[in-house]
């Protein structure tokens, strides 16, 4: 199984195996630097996802009363269509 994770300089897709093989060719200090950059990037990505999820959860909690029976939103909808 091949997983395409990047594109090399020629524009051809590289597989995960190819990237790892190229990575192994780097001197140890450059591999450590690359790993640190990758980990920092992943941490930032996960922080961003968590931040968005937290903001969405707070917004949903604030809107919950409007969507509950008797809330402002249900009152507006019931005037538009009594069947709702």
KAJOVEN-V725547 format. One line per field, one symbol per residue. burial: + if it has 9 or more other C-alpha atoms within 8 Angstrom, else -. A space follows every 50 residues. Layout:
burial = ???
This chain:
burial = ------+-----++++--+-----------+------------------- --------------+++---++-++-++------
